[in-house]
C-alpha cells in the first residue's frame, strides 16, 4: 500500500508508510499495512479487556493525513487504505497473527494451478440495498486496470492474465475493448468469481486482501463520476459507513447496522480527527481529546512516552528509504551517499525509536530473508569507502535537493543525512512539503527538481515480490527513473516461480542488483519499521496493528476502566 505514509510509512514514517511509511510516524502510530497482530511493548497488566463494555461505544482517534482518495482504484496511502478496509468488505482478510487469508466476503476459494475461484457469500449488500455480486468485482478490477483511470496500483493486478496488456493499451494503436475482454477475470454466475493468473502465484489469495482489490458500486461511479466518494454519494458494503469527511479536518465513520456481521461489531462510531503534526497529536491524546494517536510521536517525545502504559509498538514489515533520481545523480555517487549514512546513529539519536537499521530494501522478517539478505551495506557509516566511491565519479553532483513530507520526524532524519553527505562535500537543500504536493513532485516520473527524496514501503502481502517489484520500469511506485531490463526480467522470472526456495534465490539476485557490491542503488535503505501508537486503556486490548499496517475497527471495543 504505499508508500508508507502514503502507506503509513509514516510512522516513522507507510513508508508506507509507503510508508509507510516510523517514528516518523506519519500515520504512524496509526495503523497497523499491517494487520493487527503485533504485541505491545508495554502491556497493561490489569488488562483493559477485563473491563465491562462501556455504554458509549465511540472511539475518537487521529488520522495521520488527509486521504488523497477513497477510491479503491486510486488510493495509495495508509490512511486511505485503512478507511477503505473499514467501510468496504474485502474478499478475504488477513489473520491478525499469521497473516494467512481468512474468509470475508468470499466464504471460500479453490486454487488449481493458475486458476483461482472465489465463492462469494450470498448476504453481502451495498448501502443502497443492492446485493454484492461477482460482477461487481469484475467491473471494479477492470476499471482499476483501465488506461483512463491511471491507477498507480494497477500493477497489483498484473498477475492476472491479460491485465498488464489492457492497462498498457494505447487507444491509437490497440483494440482496447478486445484487451479488456481478454482480462482473466469473470463471473459465471452471481456469486462465483473466476480468476486466471499468468502463472501459479502462492501469494495471490493473500494479495486479494489489499484495498485495490475491493469492489466499488458501479451505479455510484456512473452517477457521480470523480465525486462518487464524497459523503452522501459514496456507496459502501462494509461494517462502517462514511459519516463525515471534512477535508483536512475530520473523517468520521458510523456503524452500518445492515452489514452482514453487524451483530459482532461493538463500536457505534469512530470520530476521526485529521492531525498531521505529531506534537499536536500527542497533546490531543494527553488532553483526552483522542483515544488513539495514529499520527505519530515526535522523536523528542519518544523517550518519555515509551515509559507510559499507553505507549504501544508493533512489529512491521516495511522499509524506510531514500530514493534517488538516477537521471540526476551518477551511479558511484549514489553508492557513496549510501555508505556515508550511519543508520544506527539515526535510529539511536534522531528517531529514538525501536527501529532496525536496514542494510537492504527487502525487510527483515520477510519469508526467505536469510537467503535474500546481503551484507554489503552496514548499519554504521563507512566514510572511507564513501569517499573512495565518490572519487570514481568525476561528474559528481555537488549540490542536491532532498524532498521530504511534513509528517513528524522526517525533517530531523533529513538533517542528519544532510550532515553525513556534507562530509563528502555534497551540499543538500532540504525541501519539506505537505503530503499531496510531495507526491505530485515524486511522480512517477519525478520532477526534474528532485534529486533525492524520502519514502517508506509497508508490505501489501507477505512475499518479497511486493517490495522488489517497486523498482521495475513501469511500476507506479518507482519514483527514481530507474529502469533496468535485466532487473525486470528477474522479477518476471520470480513471479512465475512457484517453489518458494527457488523464488527466494531470485529475490536475492534482485536485492543484490539494487544494494549489492555492483548494485544500481536507485534507493538507500535507512531502517526497517516498527509501528508505535498511543492507546487509551479503554481500547488498548482491542486496537491492534499488524505487520502490514492495517487495523480492523470492527474488532475494537470500548471498555470501562
Secondary structure, DSSP 8 states (H G I E B T S, - for coil): --TBTTTTTTBT------B---TTBTTTTS---B-S----SS--TT-GGGS-B-S--EEEEEESS--S---TTT--SHHHHHHHHHHS--SEEE-TTT--EEESSEEEEEEETTEEEEEE-S--B-TTS-B--HHHHHHHHHHHH-TTT--GGGGGGTTBTTHHHHHT--TTTS-HHHHHHTSSEEEEETTEEEEEBSS--TTHHHHTTSGGG----HHHHHHHGGGTTSTTT----SSEEEEEEETTTEEEEEE-TTSTTGGG---SEEEEEE---HHHHHHHHHTTS-SEE-S---HHHHHHHTTSTTEEEEEEEEEEEEEE-TTTS-HHHHHHHHHH--HHHIIIIII-SS-EE-SSSS-TTSTTHHHH---SS-SS--HHHHHHHHHT-TT--SEEEEEEESSTTHHHHHHHHHHHHHTTT-EEEEEEE-HHHHHHHH-SS--TT-SEEEEEEE-SSSSTHHHHGGGSTT-TT--S----HHHHHHHHHHHT---HHHHHHHHHHHHHHHHSTT---SEEEEEEEEEEEEE-TTTTTT----TBS---GGG---B--
